[in-house]
């Protein structure tokens, strides 16, 4: 049987809202950490890896088909450049 979560008697908010905010902040922190690492590693990334990384994180293009169209490459290539960039960046982290 699942427990019923009651709202806070003082403010009316649910504990789940707080947990969601914590998770969102953790996701933002991870994104920014990746972005900073990307900026530090620009010498280690190829031009295309850097372009795809910037499109994904800086421009917010989270759809590889959009990235592929933008750079006139295949979707598979966009994913591959992203994966290679993330691998190199994670080594810096």
Secondary structure, 3 states (H helix, E strand, C coil): CCCCCCCCCCCCCCHHHHHHHHHHHHHHHHHHHHHHHHHHCCCCCCHHHHHHHHHHHHCCCCCHHHHHHHHCCCHHHHHHHHHHHHHHHHHHC
